[in-house]
Amino acid sequence: MILNKNQYTLKLAQTDAEMAAAQRLRYRVFVEEMGARPAYDVDASGHEADAFDPFFEHLILKDNGIADDRENVVGVYRLMQGEAAAAGPGFYSAAEYDLSKIVDDGRRVLELGRSCVDAGHRGGLALHLLWQGVADYVFQNDIGLLFGVASFAGIEADKIADGLSFLHHNHLAPDRLRVTAKAGNSISMALKENEEIDRPAAVRQIPSLIKSYLRLGGFVGQGAFVDRDFNTIDVCVILDRDLIPAKQRQQLQHGVAA
């Protein structure tokens, strides 16, 4: 999968150098910007990595204008199919959510994670191209369900009460796909009644990545999970390919072919 769009090249990472560049981007975004604690003691090398990395495929977006191949990855998404999870360590999200309803669904599933875009490339083509790459992968591999944890920065739920409550009241997954946050670090997302939500505040609080899932007809699981090591509050987002609105599905397929 290689897609050139003049400024960018989108592809699956194939070399150790590309993987290292993706991990450096993750370090800049998750550790330096968001205050995450790296899974490994890699502060000196500036990589954000974990034990799941070898089992994921890594979709990367390169800036063709950056000659240094250590720094030219400006977008990343990691992808793991159900078969890889079963043969390896399982799904990353299983530490936070009971995924039995997804695992038992019977269709091919894909876990998405560690999505990030360099600060200088946000708000433009970069995230769109990453989504086109995910769509390409989904259609090529006949994926029926996509899911993964998506994060709000920080662990103070009261600061994002409108956003969490809006997701709970308006985008909760149907029962057959409603995964549940595991006890211990889970919190209710229904922090406000639906009529009490400040809708403009909710829109501001919900991260762009989660909004992208919602535009495609995505849902969220029951409850949020407080990840203190990563300094985030996570929600599990689920996307059923069969439920993507026809217009959006056509746009995705046409975008992939462009």
PLY file of the C-alpha trace (Angstrom):
ply
format ascii 1.0
element vertex 258
property float x
property float y
property float z
element edge 257
property int vertex1
property int vertex2
end_header
0.00 0.00 0.00
1.81 3.11 -1.24
-0.13 6.25 -2.08
1.72 9.38 -3.20
-0.08 12.69 -2.82
2.78 15.01 -3.77
3.60 16.18 -0.24
2.97 12.82 1.40
3.60 9.10 0.96
1.26 6.71 2.75
2.39 3.12 3.26
2.75 0.24 5.69
6.06 0.38 7.54
8.47 -2.18 6.10
11.83 -1.39 7.68
13.25 -0.96 11.16
14.02 2.67 10.28
10.39 3.37 9.38
9.20 1.70 12.58
11.66 3.74 14.65
10.51 6.97 12.98
6.89 6.09 13.80
7.82 5.47 17.43
9.63 8.81 17.58
6.49 10.56 16.33
4.47 8.74 18.97
6.94 9.90 21.62
6.61 13.53 20.53
2.81 13.40 20.59
1.99 11.07 23.47
4.89 11.66 25.85
6.01 15.23 25.19
2.61 16.74 24.34
0.20 14.61 26.35
2.37 13.59 29.29
2.17 9.83 28.82
4.52 7.53 30.69
6.35 5.32 28.17
5.81 1.57 28.52
9.56 1.07 28.32
12.32 3.24 29.77
13.09 4.90 26.44
13.31 8.55 27.44
16.89 8.81 26.29
16.14 7.49 22.80
12.86 9.35 22.37
10.76 6.37 21.25
7.29 5.41 22.48
7.02 1.63 22.17
5.31 -1.30 23.84
5.19 -5.10 23.76
2.32 -5.05 21.24
4.24 -3.24 18.51
5.71 -6.40 16.87
2.21 -7.83 16.39
0.70 -4.74 14.76
1.09 -3.50 11.21
1.96 0.19 11.16
0.39 2.54 8.66
2.68 5.54 8.30
2.44 8.89 6.55
5.74 10.37 5.37
6.37 14.01 4.54
8.22 13.91 1.22
9.74 17.31 1.96
11.71 16.03 4.98
14.97 14.42 3.89
15.86 12.96 7.30
14.28 9.50 7.37
14.47 9.54 11.16
11.99 12.43 11.31
9.87 12.22 8.15
7.00 10.12 9.57
4.30 12.66 10.44
1.30 10.36 10.87
0.83 6.84 12.17
-1.90 4.29 12.82
-1.27 0.78 14.03
-3.49 -2.07 12.85
-3.96 -5.62 14.16
-6.31 -8.21 12.71
-8.07 -10.73 14.89
-5.92 -13.59 13.62
-2.74 -11.80 14.67
-4.19 -11.04 18.09
-5.22 -14.67 18.61
-1.76 -15.92 17.60
0.03 -13.30 19.72
-0.70 -11.31 22.86
-4.38 -10.64 22.22
-5.85 -7.21 21.62
-4.33 -4.14 23.29
-7.81 -2.87 24.17
-8.56 -6.06 26.15
-6.68 -4.58 29.11
-9.37 -1.89 29.33
-12.55 -3.41 27.89
-14.35 -6.74 27.85
-14.20 -7.39 24.10
-16.15 -10.65 24.06
-19.02 -9.22 22.00
-16.60 -8.12 19.30
-14.57 -11.34 19.36
-17.75 -13.43 19.18
-19.28 -11.40 16.34
-18.01 -13.85 13.71
-16.72 -11.33 11.19
-13.13 -10.33 10.54
-12.08 -7.63 13.01
-9.38 -4.99 13.07
-8.04 -3.19 16.13
-6.85 0.37 15.54
-4.58 2.26 17.90
-1.79 4.73 18.57
-3.16 7.12 15.96
-1.39 10.45 15.93
-0.37 13.26 13.60
2.56 15.64 14.03
1.48 19.05 15.34
2.58 20.79 12.15
0.36 18.61 9.96
-2.95 18.68 11.83
-6.13 20.13 10.44
-5.34 19.35 6.82
-4.73 16.47 4.45
-2.74 14.24 6.82
-5.56 12.75 8.90
-7.70 12.37 5.77
-4.96 10.37 4.08
-4.51 8.14 7.12
-8.23 7.39 7.04
-7.99 6.60 3.34
-5.21 4.16 4.16
-7.32 2.49 6.84
-10.25 2.27 4.41
-8.00 0.71 1.76
-6.82 -1.87 4.29
-10.38 -2.62 5.43
-11.75 -3.25 1.96
-8.72 -5.25 0.83
-8.89 -7.53 3.86
-12.68 -7.79 4.09
-12.80 -6.38 7.63
-16.30 -6.28 9.10
-15.66 -4.59 12.45
-13.14 -1.94 13.44
-12.53 -0.95 17.03
-9.98 0.55 19.37
-9.53 2.87 22.30
-9.46 6.57 21.53
-8.27 9.07 24.07
-9.17 12.34 25.72
-6.01 14.02 27.03
-5.79 14.21 30.83
-7.50 12.18 33.54
-9.88 14.76 35.07
-13.30 13.57 33.95
-15.12 16.69 35.15
-13.25 18.76 32.54
-14.73 16.66 29.71
-18.09 15.85 31.30
-20.06 17.33 28.41
-18.09 15.39 25.80
-18.30 12.06 27.62
-21.99 12.50 28.41
-22.77 13.45 24.81
-21.11 10.27 23.56
-22.97 8.13 26.09
-26.43 9.54 25.41
-26.13 9.89 21.65
-23.62 7.35 20.34
-23.77 4.30 22.62
-23.23 1.05 20.72
-26.17 -1.33 20.24
-26.25 -4.11 22.79
-24.77 -6.73 20.42
-21.56 -4.65 20.12
-21.59 -2.82 23.46
-18.25 -3.64 25.03
-17.87 -2.65 28.69
-15.00 -0.92 30.48
-13.33 -3.18 33.01
-13.70 -2.50 36.70
-10.93 -0.81 38.62
-10.17 2.15 36.39
-13.57 2.48 34.73
-15.85 5.48 35.13
-19.37 6.22 33.96
-19.65 8.38 30.86
-23.12 9.55 31.89
-21.82 12.41 34.00
-24.69 14.66 32.95
-28.25 14.06 31.83
-28.74 14.54 28.11
-30.73 17.74 28.53
-28.00 19.22 30.78
-25.21 18.86 28.23
-23.60 22.02 26.88
-23.55 20.94 23.21
-20.97 23.48 21.96
-18.67 22.50 24.83
-19.13 18.83 24.01
-18.13 19.44 20.39
-15.00 21.27 21.54
-14.05 18.54 24.00
-14.43 15.50 21.73
-11.13 14.81 19.93
-11.04 15.00 16.13
-10.27 11.29 15.83
-13.43 10.31 17.70
-15.46 12.74 15.58
-14.11 10.98 12.48
-15.47 7.66 13.76
-18.84 9.24 14.54
-19.13 10.73 11.05
-18.78 7.20 9.68
-21.55 5.90 11.93
-19.33 4.73 14.77
-20.40 3.98 18.34
-18.78 3.97 21.77
-18.75 1.23 24.38
-20.18 1.37 27.89
-18.05 3.38 30.29
-14.69 5.09 29.95
-11.33 3.87 31.21
-8.83 6.06 33.07
-5.32 5.24 31.86
-3.11 6.93 34.43
0.14 5.73 32.85
-0.84 7.26 29.52
-2.49 10.30 31.16
-5.72 9.81 29.22
-9.36 8.92 29.56
-10.15 6.31 26.93
-13.35 5.34 25.21
-13.75 2.27 23.04
-14.94 3.20 19.57
-16.60 0.58 17.36
-17.29 0.89 13.65
-19.46 -1.67 11.85
-18.59 -1.58 8.14
-22.12 -2.63 7.19
-23.53 0.41 9.00
-21.33 3.07 7.38
-23.76 5.39 5.55
-23.78 4.75 1.80
-22.49 8.22 0.94
-19.50 7.96 3.29
-18.74 4.40 2.17
-18.71 5.54 -1.47
-16.40 8.43 -0.59
-14.01 6.09 1.19
-13.90 3.64 -1.70
-13.48 6.37 -4.28
-10.83 8.03 -2.17
-8.88 4.81 -1.97
-9.00 4.40 -5.73
-7.92 7.99 -6.43
0 1
1 2
2 3
3 4
4 5
5 6
6 7
7 8
8 9
9 10
10 11
11 12
12 13
13 14
14 15
15 16
16 17
17 18
18 19
19 20
20 21
21 22
22 23
23 24
24 25
25 26
26 27
27 28
28 29
29 30
30 31
31 32
32 33
33 34
34 35
35 36
36 37
37 38
38 39
39 40
40 41
41 42
42 43
43 44
44 45
45 46
46 47
47 48
48 49
49 50
50 51
51 52
52 53
53 54
54 55
55 56
56 57
57 58
58 59
59 60
60 61
61 62
62 63
63 64
64 65
65 66
66 67
67 68
68 69
69 70
70 71
71 72
72 73
73 74
74 75
75 76
76 77
77 78
78 79
79 80
80 81
81 82
82 83
83 84
84 85
85 86
86 87
87 88
88 89
89 90
90 91
91 92
92 93
93 94
94 95
95 96
96 97
97 98
98 99
99 100
100 101
101 102
102 103
103 104
104 105
105 106
106 107
107 108
108 109
109 110
110 111
111 112
112 113
113 114
114 115
115 116
116 117
117 118
118 119
119 120
120 121
121 122
122 123
123 124
124 125
125 126
126 127
127 128
128 129
129 130
130 131
131 132
132 133
133 134
134 135
135 136
136 137
137 138
138 139
139 140
140 141
141 142
142 143
143 144
144 145
145 146
146 147
147 148
148 149
149 150
150 151
151 152
152 153
153 154
154 155
155 156
156 157
157 158
158 159
159 160
160 161
161 162
162 163
163 164
164 165
165 166
166 167
167 168
168 169
169 170
170 171
171 172
172 173
173 174
174 175
175 176
176 177
177 178
178 179
179 180
180 181
181 182
182 183
183 184
184 185
185 186
186 187
187 188
188 189
189 190
190 191
191 192
192 193
193 194
194 195
195 196
196 197
197 198
198 199
199 200
200 201
201 202
202 203
203 204
204 205
205 206
206 207
207 208
208 209
209 210
210 211
211 212
212 213
213 214
214 215
215 216
216 217
217 218
218 219
219 220
220 221
221 222
222 223
223 224
224 225
225 226
226 227
227 228
228 229
229 230
230 231
231 232
232 233
233 234
234 235
235 236
236 237
237 238
238 239
239 240
240 241
241 242
242 243
243 244
244 245
245 246
246 247
247 248
248 249
249 250
250 251
251 252
252 253
253 254
254 255
255 256
256 257
